Amino acid sequence: MGLSRSGSKGSQDDQPLVGNLIGEDHVNYVLMYNMLTGIRVGVSRCQAKVKRPLTEEDFTARHKFSFDIVGNELTPSAKYDFKFKDYAPWVFRTLREDHFQIDPADYLLSLTAKYILSELGSPGKSGSFFYFSRDYRFIIKTIRHAEHKFLLSILKQYYTHVQENPHTLLSRFYGLHRVKLPRGRKIHFVIMNNLFPPHKDIHETFDLKGSTVGREYPEEKAAKNPRAVLKDNNWINRGKKLEIGPEKRALLTEQLRRDSEFLERISVMDYSLLVGIHNLKRGNRDNVRRNTLKVFSPELPGSMRHSIKQVKHGSQSPEAVAMRRAMRSSDPKRLGTPSVGGQDDGSSFHLPEEDERRQQCLFYQDEGGLRATDESDLPMGGTIYYLGVIDILTPYTFVKKLEHYWKGMKDDIHKISPVPPTEYAERFFSFMKAIMRGGGGMERFKSE
C-alpha cells in the first residue's frame, strides 16, 4: 500500500505512515479540513470560559462561526470559505469532562493533529462516513439532518441518563457540529467514542439487533474478509457465547436493561450491540488496524499560506485574528510529521500499545474491554470483548411503520428488524441475555 509521505512527494525514501496518504486531491479534503478547523476554534472558545453549572438554555444553544482561510476579509476565497455551527457546546463540554473523563487539551490534540480515514463504511446502511482521530480514540461521523435534529431533541434526556448511568453502554457523544460549504451544502456530524481500542486488533466483529430476518453476512465472504461485520445469524450458527462469569454477567445484564428501557422511552429502534472480539493468543501480529486505515494529512497551499502571512492584522477584528491563528495551528502537518528522507524524528504516527484512559467505565476495565471469566469469576481463555450500543438515533417514524408492515407481509412480523420501540427493546434485551453463557433461550431466535 505504498504512497508518498506528506513531506516529499515522489522520493524513493518516502514510506506511508498508515495505509494510503490522502492529500489535497482527495474528494473530502476540504470537508475534513473545515471540520478540524471548526472543532478547534469552537471547542477552544468554550474551554476558555470559566466552568459553570448548566442552564436550560445550554441545551438549545447554537454558536456560529464564519471562516475565510485566505486571510482577507474583503475578498474571501470561495473554495475555502465556510461556516461552522457548534450545538449545545456547554452540555457536551460537561459530558466530556464530568461524565466521560476526557481531558480538554488531550481531546483537542487528538482531534485536530492528524486524521486517520477509515476505508470502511459504517456498519449500518445510513451512508454516513467517519474519520478516526490520530490516536484512534475518537470518531467524527457524519449524520443525516433528521438524526441531528433528533439528537438535539433528546439531548436533555440523554444527558440525564448518562448522569444516572456512568457505565452506560450507549454511544458516547462528545460534540455535535455542522459545516456549511460555499455552495450551501450542510454537513452535520457528531464526535463520539471509538468503541474498539487503539491498542488491540479486533479479530471478529458482530452487529447484533435481536432480529434474524436478513441478518446474515455470507460466510464465504467472511472467510476472505477479516474486517467483515457479522450479524445475528452468524453469531447463532457459529454457536458463539459471551463467556463471562456470574458477576460480569449480572452487571452487563443490568446495564443493558437500563439502556434498552431508556431507548424505549425515547421511541427509537434499529440500534445494535456491537461486539468486538480480541483473541489474546493472536495478539496484534495480523496488523488488522494498520492494514485497514488511511492517513489524512492536508497541507496548506503555498499561495494560501502566503496570503495569511501578508494580511495586516490592524485591519481585522481581534476575533478574526484569533480564528486565523487557530486555523494555522490546526494544520495537521504542523502538529507532528515524519522527517523527510525516511528517518523517523520521533513525531511520526504510531498506533498506541496501551490505553489506560478507557478504564473508568466498568465494561472497559480489562485492557479497555471485558475479559472472559469462568463461573468462579476468574479470568479464562484468551478473549477480551469490546461492547457498546450503537446507532441510537433512529426514531420509530411513519416511514419505519410502513417498513414494519411491508416486511411483515413476507416474514415473521416479530423477527424482522423494524418493529415498534417497546417490542424492539424487549426483543433486544432478551437476545442480549441469551448470547451470554448461562443466558439460555437462544432457540427461539433461530430462523425457521
Backbone torsions as a table, in degrees:
resi	resn	phi	psi	omega
1	MET	NA	39.6	-173.0
2	GLY	-72.8	136.4	177.1
3	LEU	-148.0	166.8	-178.7
4	SER	-77.7	152.1	172.8
5	ARG	-68.8	161.7	-179.2
6	SER	-70.5	-18.5	-172.8
7	GLY	-81.2	-33.9	-176.2
8	SER	-150.9	100.8	-175.0
9	LYS	-67.5	136.0	171.4
10	GLY	85.5	-6.7	-178.9
11	SER	-70.0	142.1	179.9
12	GLN	-67.8	-22.0	-179.8
13	ASP	-81.4	-11.6	-175.2
14	ASP	-67.5	139.3	177.3
15	GLN	-132.9	150.5	178.2
16	PRO	-70.9	150.9	173.2
17	LEU	-77.9	-65.3	176.0
18	VAL	-140.0	108.9	179.6
19	GLY	65.9	-141.0	-172.8
20	ASN	-96.7	138.0	177.4
21	LEU	-75.1	131.5	177.4
22	ILE	-106.7	109.5	-174.3
23	GLY	-101.7	-158.4	-172.9
24	GLU	-67.5	-19.2	-179.2
25	ASP	-87.6	-0.3	179.5
26	HIS	-69.9	144.7	-173.7
27	VAL	-59.1	-31.4	-177.4
28	ASN	-106.0	17.3	-176.5
29	TYR	-58.4	-52.7	-176.5
30	VAL	-63.7	-41.6	179.3
31	LEU	-60.1	-46.1	-179.8
32	MET	-62.7	-41.9	-179.6
33	TYR	-63.7	-42.9	179.4
34	ASN	-64.1	-40.2	178.6
35	MET	-58.9	-51.4	-174.7
36	LEU	-67.9	-33.6	178.3
37	THR	-66.7	-46.2	178.8
38	GLY	-62.4	-41.3	178.9
39	ILE	-60.6	-46.9	-177.1
40	ARG	-60.9	-46.4	-177.8
41	VAL	-69.6	-47.0	-177.7
42	GLY	-62.3	-49.3	-178.2
43	VAL	-67.6	-40.1	-179.7
44	SER	-61.9	-40.4	-179.5
45	ARG	-65.0	-40.8	178.9
46	CYS	-68.2	-42.3	-178.2
47	GLN	-64.9	-27.4	-175.8
48	ALA	-70.7	-14.9	-177.0
49	LYS	-91.5	151.7	-179.6
50	VAL	-65.6	135.7	-177.5
51	LYS	-63.6	144.3	-179.1
52	ARG	-148.8	164.2	177.0
53	PRO	-66.5	152.3	178.8
54	LEU	-72.8	150.5	174.5
55	THR	-118.9	169.3	177.1
56	GLU	-59.3	-38.0	-177.5
57	GLU	-65.1	-26.4	-178.3
58	ASP	-62.6	-27.7	-176.9
59	PHE	-76.7	-15.1	179.0
60	THR	-118.2	5.7	-177.1
61	ALA	-67.0	146.4	175.9
62	ARG	-139.3	127.5	178.2
63	HIS	-113.6	128.0	-177.1
64	LYS	-107.4	143.7	177.1
65	PHE	-134.1	138.7	175.0
66	SER	-114.2	134.1	-177.0
67	PHE	-123.3	139.7	161.5
68	ASP	-133.0	114.1	-169.5
69	ILE	-91.5	3.8	171.4
70	VAL	-72.1	-33.0	177.3
71	GLY	104.0	2.3	177.9
72	ASN	-115.8	111.6	-175.1
73	GLU	-66.9	-27.0	-176.9
74	LEU	-79.7	-34.0	179.8
75	THR	-128.7	75.2	-178.0
76	PRO	-69.5	153.2	177.6
77	SER	-74.1	126.5	179.5
78	ALA	-65.9	-35.3	-175.7
79	LYS	-65.5	-40.5	-174.5
80	TYR	-110.3	9.1	174.7
81	ASP	-70.4	136.6	174.8
82	PHE	-161.0	162.5	176.6
83	LYS	-117.6	148.0	-176.2
84	PHE	-130.6	137.5	178.4
85	LYS	-125.5	131.2	-179.1
86	ASP	-109.7	120.8	-175.9
87	TYR	-99.8	134.3	175.9
88	ALA	43.6	51.8	-173.5
89	PRO	-60.1	-35.7	-179.5
90	TRP	-68.9	-36.0	178.7
91	VAL	-64.4	-46.5	-178.4
92	PHE	-70.6	-32.5	174.6
93	ARG	-61.8	-44.7	-179.7
94	THR	-65.6	-40.5	176.6
95	LEU	-60.3	-47.0	-177.5
96	ARG	-61.9	-51.4	-170.6
97	GLU	-80.4	-46.8	-171.9
98	ASP	-86.4	-31.0	-173.1
99	HIS	-111.5	-28.7	179.4
100	PHE	-108.9	1.3	176.1
101	GLN	51.7	46.6	177.7
102	ILE	-96.0	124.1	177.6
103	ASP	-71.8	128.7	-174.9
104	PRO	-58.1	-46.8	-179.1
105	ALA	-65.7	-39.8	178.9
106	ASP	-61.2	-43.1	-179.2
107	TYR	-60.4	-49.6	-179.1
108	LEU	-64.9	-42.9	-178.9
109	LEU	-63.9	-43.3	-179.6
110	SER	-61.0	-41.2	-172.5
111	LEU	-81.7	-30.7	-170.2
112	THR	-112.5	5.6	-178.9
113	ALA	-82.4	-62.7	-179.3
114	LYS	-152.7	129.5	-179.6
115	TYR	-86.7	153.2	163.9
116	ILE	-117.7	125.4	-179.6
117	LEU	-100.0	122.9	-179.3
118	SER	-71.2	140.8	173.5
119	GLU	-78.1	-13.3	-174.7
120	LEU	-96.8	147.8	174.2
121	GLY	-83.6	-178.3	176.1
122	SER	-68.9	148.5	176.7
123	PRO	-57.3	-26.1	-179.4
124	GLY	-83.6	-173.6	-177.3
125	LYS	-106.3	19.4	-172.6
126	SER	-72.4	-18.9	-177.4
127	GLY	81.4	4.6	178.4
128	SER	-74.5	160.8	175.5
129	PHE	-130.0	161.0	-177.1
130	PHE	-145.4	157.3	177.8
131	TYR	-119.2	148.9	172.0
132	PHE	-95.9	148.5	170.1
133	SER	-69.6	168.1	-173.0
134	ARG	-60.4	-30.1	-178.7
135	ASP	-100.3	9.6	172.4
136	TYR	73.1	10.4	-176.4
137	ARG	-88.0	-30.2	-174.7
138	PHE	-119.8	153.1	177.4
139	ILE	-122.8	133.8	168.9
140	ILE	-102.9	116.7	-174.4
141	LYS	-123.0	127.2	175.3
142	THR	-73.8	144.0	179.5
143	ILE	-132.7	158.9	177.0
144	ARG	-70.6	157.7	180.0
145	HIS	-59.1	-37.6	179.9
146	ALA	-63.4	-39.0	177.8
147	GLU	-67.0	-39.6	177.5
148	HIS	-59.1	-49.3	179.9
149	LYS	-62.8	-38.8	-178.7
150	PHE	-66.6	-42.7	178.9
151	LEU	-60.1	-41.7	177.2
152	LEU	-62.7	-38.1	-177.1
153	SER	-69.5	-26.5	-178.6
154	ILE	-110.0	10.9	-173.3
155	LEU	-59.6	-41.3	-178.6
156	LYS	-66.0	-40.7	178.0
157	GLN	-66.2	-40.5	177.3
158	TYR	-61.9	-45.3	-180.0
159	TYR	-59.3	-45.1	180.0
160	THR	-63.2	-40.7	-179.8
161	HIS	-64.2	-43.0	178.6
162	VAL	-64.3	-40.0	179.6
163	GLN	-60.9	-40.6	-177.1
164	GLU	-86.8	-14.5	-177.6
165	ASN	-132.1	77.6	-177.2
166	PRO	-60.6	-18.3	-179.2
167	HIS	-108.0	24.5	179.6
168	THR	-54.2	146.9	177.2
169	LEU	-94.1	-2.4	-179.7
170	LEU	-66.8	154.1	174.9
171	SER	-49.5	138.4	-179.6
172	ARG	-98.8	111.4	-178.4
173	PHE	-91.6	126.7	-177.1
174	TYR	-108.3	-14.0	-179.4
175	GLY	-174.3	150.5	177.3
176	LEU	-131.6	124.4	-171.4
177	HIS	-141.2	168.6	174.8
178	ARG	-144.3	136.3	173.3
179	VAL	-111.6	132.2	174.5
180	LYS	-111.7	117.6	-177.0
181	LEU	-82.5	166.4	-172.4
182	PRO	-52.1	-39.3	-176.5
183	ARG	-89.5	14.5	172.6
184	GLY	97.4	-4.4	-179.7
185	ARG	-70.7	130.9	-178.2
186	LYS	-109.1	127.9	179.6
187	ILE	-116.1	117.9	176.9
188	HIS	-96.6	142.4	179.2
189	PHE	-153.1	154.9	176.3
190	VAL	-116.1	155.2	170.2
191	ILE	-109.5	129.5	-174.5
192	MET	-144.3	174.9	-179.4
193	ASN	-76.0	145.8	168.0
194	ASN	-86.1	115.2	-176.9
195	LEU	-62.6	-34.5	-178.1
196	PHE	-86.8	148.7	-171.9
197	PRO	-78.3	155.2	178.0
198	PRO	-77.5	-14.9	-169.7
199	HIS	-113.0	5.0	-178.8
200	LYS	-134.2	133.4	170.9
201	ASP	-70.0	143.4	174.3
202	ILE	-102.1	119.8	-173.4
203	HIS	-91.7	-25.8	175.3
204	GLU	-140.3	138.8	178.9
205	THR	-129.0	131.2	178.7
206	PHE	-126.0	137.5	174.8
207	ASP	-112.8	105.3	-170.0
208	LEU	-112.2	126.9	179.6
209	LYS	-112.2	-21.0	-171.7
210	GLY	91.9	6.7	176.5
211	SER	-109.1	144.5	-178.2
212	THR	-116.9	-8.4	179.6
213	VAL	-79.7	116.4	179.4
214	GLY	69.9	16.7	-175.2
215	ARG	-106.6	66.2	178.3
216	GLU	-149.0	131.8	173.5
217	TYR	-94.0	129.3	-176.1
218	PRO	-54.6	126.0	-176.1
219	GLU	-63.7	-31.7	179.8
220	GLU	-67.2	-33.1	175.5
221	LYS	-73.5	-38.6	-178.8
222	ALA	-61.6	-33.6	-179.1
223	ALA	-64.0	-25.9	-178.5
224	LYS	-98.7	-8.7	-173.9
225	ASN	-127.7	97.7	-178.2
226	PRO	-66.7	-15.2	180.0
227	ARG	-100.5	11.7	179.7
228	ALA	-61.4	139.9	174.6
229	VAL	-94.3	107.0	-177.1
230	LEU	-82.9	166.4	-172.2
231	LYS	-127.8	-171.2	-170.9
232	ASP	-55.6	-47.0	-177.8
233	ASN	-68.5	-30.4	174.3
234	ASN	-63.0	-42.9	179.3
235	TRP	-60.9	-47.9	-177.5
236	ILE	-64.7	-48.9	-175.6
237	ASN	-67.6	-27.3	176.7
238	ARG	-84.1	-3.2	179.2
239	GLY	64.7	36.3	-177.1
240	LYS	-76.3	152.1	172.8
241	LYS	-142.9	147.7	167.4
242	LEU	-79.1	109.3	-175.2
243	GLU	-85.1	81.1	178.0
244	ILE	-129.0	146.2	-177.2
245	GLY	-77.8	179.2	-173.1
246	PRO	-54.7	-42.6	-175.9
247	GLU	-66.1	-52.0	179.4
248	LYS	-66.0	-35.9	179.3
249	ARG	-61.9	-43.5	-179.8
250	ALA	-66.1	-43.0	-179.5
251	LEU	-65.6	-43.8	-179.2
252	LEU	-66.5	-42.5	178.9
253	THR	-60.4	-45.0	-179.0
254	GLU	-64.1	-42.0	-179.5
255	GLN	-68.6	-39.4	176.5
256	LEU	-62.9	-36.4	177.1
257	ARG	-62.3	-48.1	-179.2
258	ARG	-63.1	-43.2	-178.2
259	ASP	-67.5	-41.0	-179.3
260	SER	-70.0	-33.1	176.3
261	GLU	-66.6	-37.8	176.7
262	PHE	-64.3	-45.2	-179.4
263	LEU	-64.3	-32.6	175.0
264	GLU	-66.8	-40.5	-178.8
265	ARG	-64.0	-34.7	-179.7
266	ILE	-92.2	9.7	172.0
267	SER	59.5	49.2	174.7
268	VAL	-113.0	163.1	176.1
269	MET	-150.9	-177.9	177.7
270	ASP	75.5	6.0	177.2
271	TYR	-77.8	166.5	-175.5
272	SER	-138.2	158.6	164.2
273	LEU	-96.5	115.5	176.6
274	LEU	-89.1	126.2	-178.4
275	VAL	-120.7	118.6	173.7
276	GLY	-108.1	135.3	-177.0
277	ILE	-118.1	122.4	176.0
278	HIS	-107.4	125.8	177.8
279	ASN	-93.5	113.0	-175.9
280	LEU	-62.7	-30.0	179.9
281	LYS	-68.7	-36.9	177.7
282	ARG	-77.6	-31.1	178.2
283	GLY	58.2	-140.2	-177.8
284	ASN	-107.9	17.0	-173.2
285	ARG	-67.3	-20.3	-179.0
286	ASP	-81.6	-10.0	-179.1
287	ASN	52.9	44.0	-177.0
288	VAL	-60.8	-45.8	-178.5
289	ARG	-66.1	-49.0	-173.9
290	ARG	-63.7	-30.9	-176.8
291	ASN	-84.4	-4.7	-177.3
292	THR	-124.1	19.2	-179.8
293	LEU	-121.3	153.6	174.0
294	LYS	-122.4	149.5	177.5
295	VAL	-95.5	137.4	170.7
296	PHE	-105.9	116.8	-177.5
297	SER	-137.0	81.8	-175.6
298	PRO	-74.6	156.0	178.0
299	GLU	-129.8	131.0	176.9
300	LEU	-62.8	130.4	176.1
301	PRO	-58.0	147.5	-177.1
302	GLY	-57.2	-40.4	-178.7
303	SER	-65.1	-36.1	-179.6
304	MET	-69.3	-42.0	180.0
305	ARG	-62.8	-37.9	-180.0
306	HIS	-64.3	-45.1	-177.5
307	SER	-67.4	-31.2	176.9
308	ILE	-63.5	-43.1	-178.5
309	LYS	-67.1	-31.9	-172.2
310	GLN	-83.5	-14.0	-177.8
311	VAL	-65.5	134.9	178.1
312	LYS	-84.8	114.5	-175.6
313	HIS	-61.4	-23.4	-178.3
314	GLY	-65.1	-20.4	-177.5
315	SER	-93.0	7.4	-176.3
316	GLN	-120.4	161.6	173.9
317	SER	-75.7	155.7	176.5
318	PRO	-56.4	-34.7	179.7
319	GLU	-63.3	-42.9	179.7
320	ALA	-64.2	-40.7	177.9
321	VAL	-61.1	-45.3	-178.8
322	ALA	-63.1	-39.3	-179.8
323	MET	-65.1	-43.6	-179.6
324	ARG	-65.4	-36.5	178.3
325	ARG	-63.3	-42.4	178.7
326	ALA	-65.1	-37.9	-179.9
327	MET	-66.8	-39.5	178.7
328	ARG	-63.6	-39.9	-179.5
329	SER	-74.2	-12.3	178.0
330	SER	-83.3	-8.6	179.6
331	ASP	-61.0	112.3	-175.2
332	PRO	-57.0	-30.0	-179.8
333	LYS	-65.2	-25.9	-176.2
334	ARG	-80.1	-14.4	-173.4
335	LEU	-105.6	31.8	175.4
336	GLY	120.0	95.7	176.5
337	THR	-130.9	157.9	178.6
338	PRO	-68.3	152.1	177.4
339	SER	-73.8	153.8	179.9
340	VAL	-70.3	145.5	175.9
341	GLY	99.4	8.6	173.8
342	GLY	86.0	-1.0	179.4
343	GLN	-92.0	140.3	179.2
344	ASP	-89.5	120.6	-178.9
345	ASP	-91.0	9.6	178.0
346	GLY	95.1	-10.2	-178.8
347	SER	-107.6	2.0	-179.2
348	SER	-70.9	164.3	-172.0
349	PHE	-79.2	133.2	172.7
350	HIS	-136.6	136.9	172.4
351	LEU	-67.3	136.0	-176.5
352	PRO	-67.7	157.0	179.3
353	GLU	-97.9	-8.1	176.8
354	GLU	-155.4	162.4	177.8
355	ASP	-148.9	94.8	-178.3
356	GLU	-79.3	-14.3	-172.4
357	ARG	-76.0	-13.0	-179.8
358	ARG	-81.6	-11.0	-164.8
359	GLN	-79.2	-2.1	177.9
360	GLN	-66.2	-27.4	179.2
361	CYS	-84.7	136.3	-178.0
362	LEU	-54.1	-36.9	-174.9
363	PHE	-90.4	5.5	175.3
364	TYR	-120.2	20.6	-170.3
365	GLN	-78.4	-20.6	-177.3
366	ASP	-103.1	92.2	-178.6
367	GLU	52.9	40.5	177.8
368	GLY	86.7	0.1	-178.9
369	GLY	-143.4	-147.9	-177.5
370	LEU	-127.1	111.3	-177.6
371	ARG	-75.2	140.7	176.5
372	ALA	-60.9	139.7	178.9
373	THR	-134.7	157.8	179.8
374	ASP	-91.1	-172.0	-176.8
375	GLU	-71.2	-8.4	173.5
376	SER	-100.6	10.7	179.5
377	ASP	65.1	25.9	177.1
378	LEU	-100.7	147.3	-180.0
379	PRO	-55.4	139.9	179.9
380	MET	-141.7	159.6	174.6
381	GLY	57.6	-160.8	-178.6
382	GLY	-129.4	47.7	-172.8
383	THR	-125.7	135.7	169.3
384	ILE	-122.0	132.4	179.1
385	TYR	-102.4	141.1	174.6
386	TYR	-120.0	115.8	-167.7
387	LEU	-124.4	145.7	174.0
388	GLY	-172.5	151.2	178.8
389	VAL	-94.5	120.5	-174.3
390	ILE	-118.2	171.7	177.7
391	ASP	55.2	57.8	-174.3
392	ILE	-100.9	17.9	-175.4
393	LEU	-114.0	32.7	179.2
394	THR	-114.3	96.7	178.3
395	PRO	-73.0	159.0	-179.9
396	TYR	-83.3	86.4	-175.7
397	THR	-89.9	179.8	178.1
398	PHE	-59.1	-39.1	179.4
399	VAL	-62.9	-42.0	178.9
400	LYS	-66.3	-34.0	177.6
401	LYS	-64.9	-42.7	177.1
402	LEU	-61.4	-42.7	178.8
403	GLU	-61.5	-38.7	178.9
404	HIS	-59.7	-48.6	-177.7
405	TYR	-71.2	-37.1	-179.8
406	TRP	-64.6	-49.7	-180.0
407	LYS	-68.9	-29.7	179.7
408	GLY	-68.9	-17.0	177.5
409	MET	-74.9	-23.1	-176.3
410	LYS	-104.6	-29.8	-174.4
411	ASP	-131.4	173.5	177.4
412	ASP	-57.3	119.1	-173.8
413	ILE	-65.1	-16.0	-179.7
414	HIS	-94.7	-9.7	-178.0
415	LYS	-108.3	-7.7	177.1
416	ILE	-74.3	161.6	-176.9
417	SER	-69.5	-49.1	-177.3
418	PRO	-81.1	100.7	174.4
419	VAL	-129.7	160.9	-178.9
420	PRO	-56.0	152.5	-173.9
421	PRO	-52.7	-39.8	-178.8
422	THR	-66.7	-46.8	178.4
423	GLU	-65.7	-39.4	-179.9
424	TYR	-61.2	-46.4	-177.8
425	ALA	-63.5	-42.7	-179.3
426	GLU	-65.6	-44.1	180.0
427	ARG	-66.6	-42.7	178.8
428	PHE	-58.7	-49.1	-177.8
429	PHE	-64.4	-42.0	179.1
430	SER	-63.1	-41.7	-179.7
431	PHE	-65.3	-42.3	-178.2
432	MET	-67.7	-32.1	173.2
433	LYS	-67.2	-38.3	-176.5
434	ALA	-70.1	-24.9	-178.1
435	ILE	-79.1	-9.5	179.1
436	MET	-87.6	148.4	176.9
437	ARG	-58.5	130.9	-178.8
438	GLY	84.2	-2.8	-179.4
439	GLY	-74.7	-33.0	178.4
440	GLY	63.5	-178.8	172.9
441	GLY	76.2	9.4	-178.4
442	MET	-71.4	-22.9	-175.8
443	GLU	-56.9	-38.0	-174.5
444	ARG	-72.1	-13.0	-179.5
445	PHE	-92.2	-12.5	-176.4
446	LYS	-68.8	142.2	179.4
447	SER	-67.7	148.6	179.0
448	GLU	-71.4	NA	NA
